[in-house]
Amino acid sequence: MADKNLERVRWRGRRGLLELDIVLQRFIEARYPQLGDAEKILFEAMLDMPDNPLWDMIAGRLDADNNEQQALLELIRSV
């Protein structure tokens, strides 16, 4: 079951914006499996965002909605 979830997240992490695609795929491979359940839910909610606003958040041009999202963004940036 976990493998199916990881495959689904990998697929959702493939984006039209090349920079975003690269960052998300690296994060998914390096860190996603170790996230807690709440962090996984938050990450998957972020994947629902359109490419440009999501990229702006990851790049630091758009503020996070809350502290949990900010912490996850910092983790994504660290990969």
C-alpha distances in whole Angstrom, upper triangle without the diagonal:
4,5,5,6,9,10,11,13,14,16,17,18,21,24,27,29,29,29,27,24,25,25,22,20,22,20,17,17,19,18,15,13,15,16,16,14,18,18,15,16,19,18,17,20,22,20,22,25,27,28,31,31,27,29,32,30,29,32,34,36,34,34,31,30,30,30,26,26,29,27,24,26,28,25,24,28,28,26
4,5,5,6,9,10,11,12,14,15,16,19,22,26,27,27,27,24,22,23,22,19,17,18,17,13,14,16,14,12,9,12,12,13,12,15,15,12,14,17,16,14,18,20,18,20,23,26,26,29,29,25,27,30,28,26,29,31,33,32,31,28,28,27,27,23,23,26,24,21,23,25,21,21,24,24,22
4,5,5,6,9,10,10,12,14,15,17,20,24,25,25,25,23,20,21,21,18,16,17,16,13,12,15,15,12,10,13,14,16,15,18,17,14,16,19,17,15,19,20,18,20,23,25,25,28,28,25,26,30,28,26,29,31,33,32,32,29,30,29,29,25,24,27,25,22,24,25,22,21,24,24,21
4,5,5,6,9,10,11,12,14,16,19,22,24,24,25,22,20,21,21,18,16,18,17,14,14,17,17,13,12,16,16,17,15,18,18,14,15,18,16,14,18,19,17,18,22,23,24,27,27,24,26,29,27,26,29,31,33,32,32,29,29,29,29,25,24,27,26,22,24,26,23,22,25,26,23
4,5,5,6,9,10,11,12,15,18,21,23,23,23,20,18,20,19,15,15,17,15,11,13,15,14,11,10,13,13,14,12,15,14,10,12,14,13,11,14,16,14,16,19,21,21,25,24,21,23,26,24,23,26,28,30,28,28,25,25,25,25,22,21,23,22,19,21,23,20,19,22,23,21
4,5,5,6,9,10,10,13,16,20,21,21,21,18,16,17,16,13,11,13,12,8,9,12,11,8,8,11,12,13,13,15,14,10,12,15,12,11,15,15,13,16,19,21,20,24,23,20,21,24,23,21,24,26,28,27,27,24,25,25,25,21,20,22,21,17,19,21,18,16,20,20,18
4,5,5,6,9,10,11,15,18,20,19,20,18,15,16,17,13,11,14,14,10,11,14,14,11,11,15,15,17,16,18,17,13,15,17,14,13,16,17,14,16,19,20,20,23,24,21,22,25,24,22,25,27,29,28,29,26,27,27,28,24,23,25,24,20,21,23,20,18,22,22,19
4,5,5,6,9,10,13,17,19,19,20,17,15,17,17,13,12,15,14,11,13,16,15,12,12,16,15,17,15,17,16,12,13,15,13,10,13,14,11,13,16,17,18,21,22,19,20,23,22,21,24,26,28,26,27,24,25,25,26,23,21,24,23,19,20,23,20,18,22,23,20
4,5,5,6,9,12,15,17,17,17,14,12,14,14,10,9,12,11,8,10,13,12,9,10,14,13,15,13,15,13,10,11,12,9,7,11,11,9,11,14,15,15,19,19,15,17,20,19,17,21,23,24,23,23,21,22,22,23,19,17,20,19,16,16,19,17,14,18,19,17
4,6,5,7,10,14,15,15,15,13,10,11,12,9,7,10,10,7,8,12,12,10,11,14,14,17,16,18,16,12,14,15,12,11,14,13,11,13,15,16,15,19,19,16,17,20,20,18,20,23,25,24,25,23,24,25,25,22,19,21,21,17,17,20,17,14,17,18,16
4,5,5,9,12,14,14,16,13,10,13,14,11,9,13,13,10,12,15,16,13,15,18,18,20,19,20,18,15,16,17,14,11,14,14,10,12,15,15,14,18,19,16,17,21,20,19,22,24,25,25,26,24,25,26,27,24,21,23,23,19,19,22,20,17,20,21,19
4,5,7,11,13,14,15,12,10,13,13,9,10,13,13,10,13,16,16,13,15,18,17,19,17,18,16,13,13,14,11,8,11,10,7,9,11,12,11,15,16,13,15,18,17,16,19,22,23,21,22,20,21,23,24,21,18,21,21,17,17,20,18,15,18,20,18
4,6,10,11,11,12,8,6,9,9,6,6,10,9,8,11,13,13,11,14,16,15,18,18,18,15,13,14,14,10,9,11,10,7,10,11,12,10,14,14,11,12,16,15,13,16,19,20,19,21,19,20,22,22,20,17,19,19,15,14,17,16,12,15,17,15
4,7,9,9,11,8,5,8,10,8,7,11,12,10,12,15,16,14,17,20,19,22,21,22,19,16,17,17,14,13,15,13,10,12,13,12,10,14,15,13,13,17,17,15,17,20,21,21,23,21,23,25,25,23,20,22,22,18,17,20,18,15,17,19,17
4,6,7,9,7,5,9,10,9,9,13,13,13,15,18,18,17,20,22,21,24,23,23,20,18,19,18,14,13,15,13,9,11,11,9,7,10,13,11,10,14,15,14,16,19,19,19,21,20,22,24,25,23,20,21,22,19,17,20,19,15,17,20,18
4,6,9,8,7,10,12,12,13,16,17,17,19,21,22,20,23,26,25,27,27,26,24,22,22,21,18,17,18,15,12,13,13,10,7,10,13,12,11,14,16,15,16,19,19,19,22,22,23,26,27,26,22,23,25,22,19,22,22,18,19,22,20
4,6,5,6,9,10,11,12,14,15,16,18,20,21,20,23,25,24,27,27,26,23,22,22,21,18,17,18,15,13,14,13,10,7,8,11,10,8,12,14,13,13,16,16,17,20,20,22,25,26,25,21,21,23,20,17,20,20,16,16,19,18
4,5,5,6,9,10,11,12,14,15,17,18,20,19,23,25,24,27,27,27,24,22,24,22,19,19,20,17,15,17,16,14,10,11,14,13,10,13,15,13,14,17,17,19,21,22,24,26,27,26,22,22,23,20,18,20,19,16,16,18,16
4,5,5,6,9,10,11,12,14,16,17,18,18,22,23,22,25,26,26,22,21,23,21,17,18,19,16,14,17,15,14,10,10,13,11,8,11,13,10,10,14,15,16,19,19,22,24,24,23,20,19,20,18,15,16,16,13,12,15,13
4,5,5,6,8,10,11,12,14,15,16,16,19,21,20,22,23,22,19,18,19,17,14,14,15,12,11,13,12,11,7,9,11,8,6,10,11,8,9,13,14,14,17,16,19,21,22,20,17,17,18,15,13,15,15,11,11,14,13
4,6,5,6,9,10,10,12,14,15,15,18,20,19,22,23,23,19,18,19,18,14,14,16,13,11,14,13,12,9,12,14,11,10,13,14,12,13,17,18,18,20,19,22,23,24,22,19,19,20,17,15,17,16,12,13,15,13
4,6,5,6,9,10,11,12,14,14,17,19,19,22,23,23,20,19,21,19,16,17,18,16,14,17,16,16,12,14,16,13,11,14,15,12,13,16,18,19,21,20,23,24,24,23,20,20,20,17,15,16,15,11,12,13,11
4,6,5,6,9,10,11,12,12,16,17,16,20,21,21,17,16,18,17,13,15,16,13,12,16,15,15,12,13,14,11,9,12,12,9,10,14,16,17,18,17,20,21,21,19,16,16,16,13,11,12,11,7,8,10,8
4,5,5,6,9,10,10,10,13,15,14,17,18,18,15,13,15,14,10,11,13,11,9,13,13,13,11,13,14,10,10,13,12,10,12,15,17,17,18,17,19,20,20,18,15,16,15,12,11,13,11,8,10,11,9
4,5,5,6,8,10,10,12,15,15,18,19,20,16,14,17,16,13,13,16,14,12,15,16,16,14,16,17,14,13,17,16,13,15,18,21,21,22,20,23,23,23,21,18,19,18,15,14,16,13,10,12,13,10
4,6,5,6,8,9,12,14,14,18,19,20,17,15,18,17,14,15,18,16,14,18,18,19,16,18,19,16,14,17,17,13,15,18,20,21,22,21,23,23,23,20,18,18,17,14,13,14,11,9,10,10,7
4,5,5,5,6,10,11,11,14,16,16,13,12,15,14,10,13,15,13,12,16,17,18,16,18,18,14,14,16,15,12,14,16,19,19,20,18,20,20,19,17,15,15,14,11,10,11,8,6,8,9,6
4,6,6,5,7,10,10,13,14,15,12,10,13,13,10,11,14,13,12,15,16,18,16,19,19,15,15,19,17,14,17,19,22,21,22,19,21,21,21,18,16,17,16,12,13,14,11,9,12,12,10
4,6,6,8,10,12,15,17,18,15,13,17,17,13,14,18,17,15,19,20,21,19,22,22,19,18,21,20,17,19,22,25,25,25,23,25,25,24,21,19,20,18,15,16,16,13,11,14,13,10
4,6,8,9,10,14,16,18,14,14,17,17,14,16,19,17,17,21,21,23,21,23,23,19,19,21,20,16,19,21,24,24,24,22,24,24,22,19,18,19,16,14,14,14,11,10,12,10,7
4,6,6,7,10,13,14,11,10,14,14,11,14,16,15,15,19,20,22,20,22,22,18,18,21,18,15,18,20,23,23,22,20,21,21,19,16,15,16,13,11,12,12,8,8,11,10,8
4,5,5,9,10,12,9,7,11,11,9,10,14,13,13,16,18,20,19,21,21,17,18,20,18,16,19,20,23,22,22,19,20,20,19,15,14,16,14,10,12,13,10,9,13,13,11
4,6,8,10,12,10,9,12,14,12,13,16,16,16,19,21,23,22,25,24,21,22,24,22,19,23,24,27,26,25,22,23,22,21,18,17,19,17,14,16,17,13,13,16,16,14
4,7,9,12,10,9,13,14,12,14,17,17,18,21,22,25,24,26,25,22,22,25,22,20,23,24,27,26,25,22,23,21,19,16,16,18,15,12,15,15,12,13,16,14,13
4,7,8,6,6,10,10,9,12,14,14,15,18,20,22,22,24,23,19,21,22,19,18,21,21,24,23,22,18,19,18,16,13,13,15,12,10,13,13,10,11,15,14,14
4,6,5,6,9,10,10,12,14,15,17,19,21,24,24,26,24,21,23,24,21,20,23,23,26,25,23,19,19,17,16,12,13,15,13,11,15,16,13,14,18,17,17
4,5,5,6,9,10,11,12,14,15,17,19,23,24,26,24,21,23,25,22,21,24,25,27,25,23,19,19,17,16,13,14,17,15,13,16,18,15,16,20,20,20
4,5,5,6,9,10,11,12,14,16,18,21,22,24,22,19,21,23,19,19,23,22,24,22,20,16,15,14,13,9,11,14,12,11,14,16,14,15,19,19,20
4,5,5,6,9,10,10,12,14,16,19,20,21,19,16,18,20,16,16,19,19,22,20,18,14,14,13,12,8,9,11,9,7,11,12,11,12,15,16,16
4,5,5,6,9,10,11,13,15,18,19,21,19,16,18,20,17,16,20,21,23,21,20,16,16,15,15,11,11,14,13,10,12,15,12,12,16,17,16
4,5,5,6,9,10,11,13,17,18,20,18,16,18,20,17,17,21,21,23,20,19,16,15,14,15,11,11,14,14,11,14,16,15,15,18,19,19
4,5,5,6,9,10,11,15,16,18,16,13,16,17,14,14,18,18,19,17,15,12,11,11,11,8,7,11,11,8,10,13,13,12,15,17,18
4,5,5,6,9,10,13,14,16,14,11,13,15,12,12,16,16,18,16,15,12,13,13,13,10,8,11,11,7,9,12,11,10,13,15,15
4,5,5,7,9,12,13,16,15,12,15,17,15,14,18,19,20,18,18,15,15,15,16,13,11,15,15,11,13,16,14,13,16,18,17
4,5,5,7,11,13,15,13,11,14,16,13,14,18,18,19,16,16,13,12,13,15,12,10,13,14,12,13,16,16,14,17,20,19
4,5,5,9,10,12,10,7,10,12,10,10,14,14,15,13,13,10,11,12,14,12,9,11,13,10,10,13,13,12,14,17,17
4,5,8,9,12,11,8,11,13,12,12,15,17,17,15,16,14,14,16,18,15,12,15,16,12,12,16,15,13,15,18,17
4,7,9,12,11,9,12,14,13,14,17,18,18,16,17,15,14,17,19,17,14,17,18,15,15,19,18,16,18,21,21
4,6,8,7,6,9,11,10,12,14,15,15,13,14,12,13,15,18,16,13,15,17,15,14,17,18,15,17,20,20
4,6,6,6,9,10,11,12,14,16,15,13,15,15,15,18,21,20,16,18,20,17,16,19,20,17,18,22,21
4,6,5,6,9,10,11,12,14,13,13,15,15,16,19,21,20,16,17,20,17,15,18,18,15,16,19,19
4,5,5,6,9,10,10,12,11,10,13,14,16,19,21,21,17,17,20,18,15,18,19,16,16,20,20
4,5,5,6,9,10,10,9,7,10,11,12,15,18,17,14,14,17,15,13,16,18,15,15,19,20
4,5,5,6,9,10,10,8,10,10,12,14,16,15,12,12,15,12,10,13,14,12,12,16,16
4,5,5,6,8,8,9,11,12,14,17,18,17,14,14,16,14,10,13,14,11,11,15,15
4,6,5,6,5,5,8,10,13,15,17,17,13,13,15,14,11,13,15,13,12,16,17
4,5,5,6,5,6,7,10,12,13,13,10,9,12,11,7,10,12,11,10,14,15
4,5,8,8,9,9,12,14,14,14,10,9,11,10,6,8,10,7,7,10,12
4,6,8,10,11,15,16,16,17,14,12,14,13,9,10,12,10,8,12,13
4,6,7,9,12,14,14,15,12,10,12,12,9,9,13,11,9,13,15
4,7,10,13,15,16,17,14,12,15,15,12,13,16,15,13,16,18
4,7,9,12,14,15,12,11,14,14,11,13,16,15,14,17,19
4,6,9,10,12,9,8,12,12,10,12,15,14,14,17,19
4,6,7,9,6,5,9,9,8,10,13,13,13,16,18
4,7,8,6,8,11,11,11,13,16,16,16,19,21
4,6,5,6,9,10,11,12,14,15,17,19,21
4,5,5,6,9,10,11,12,14,15,17,19
4,5,5,6,9,10,11,12,14,16,18
4,5,5,6,9,10,10,12,14,16
4,5,5,6,9,10,10,12,15
4,5,5,6,9,10,11,13
4,5,5,6,9,10,11
4,5,5,6,9,10
4,5,5,6,9
4,5,5,7
4,5,6
4,6
4
